[in-house]
Amino acid sequence: MKIVSAFAAVVIFALGTTAVSSQQDPIAARKAIMKSNGQAAGSLAKMIKGEAPFDLPTAKKAFATFEDAAAKMPGLFPDNSKMGGETTASPKIWEDIPDFKAKFVKLGNDAKAASASVKDLDSLKATFPEFAKNCGGCHELYRIKKS
């Protein structure tokens, strides 16, 4: 019993440390979220291009990924994360934080609506290009382009 208790304590400590680490490194956290967004977008794009068969659960999961990102990302831009960690976040974010955060609200709302409207490949083809404008619009304004 003591071994089980000790193991449980180690697991709880490790999970707590991981949570604190991600809170202490918002740049790493937002990079991970954006990587997930890229993978989600890629899965949808493959379906649209015919490189993968349409799969409704995969499409729903992709939009859920965007919705989750929209909820988490606004809190990952504290003042102390303007530089470092090879961030591509533009200083414009902190110059107009209300607009920046509003874009995530729109992304979340649009992801939820897109998920509800996608039923088949045709509806995905009709929905995703318009939805993807959220990503491009924000990246144009608030992301430093890598050369």
C-alpha positions, 0 to 999 in steps of 0.5 A: 500500500505504501508503494502505491501511495508513493507512486501516486504521489510521484505521478501527482507531483509530475503532473503538477510540475508539467502544468506549472511548466506550461504555465511558466512557458507560454511560448512553448504552450502556444507553439504546441497548440499551433502545431495541433492546429496545423495538423488539424488543418492538414487533415481537413485539407487532405480530405478536400484535395481527395488525398484522404477520404472524407471522415466525419469524426476526423473533421469534427475532431479538427474543428474541436481542436480549433475551438480548444485552441481559441479558448486557450490561446488568449491566456498565453500572451503575457507581457513576459512572453514578447520575446524568446523561445524563437517566438514569431509573435508580433509586437502588434499583439500587445499593442492591440490585445483586445482585437487580438483576443477578439480574433480568438473568440471569432475563431472559437465561434466559427469552429463551433459553427463549422463543426455543426454545419459539416456533414459530408465532403461537399459541406466541408469544401464549402465551409473550410475555406471561409473558416481558414480565413480566421487563421490567415487573417490573424497570422497576417496581422499578428505573426512575424514572417520567417524568412 
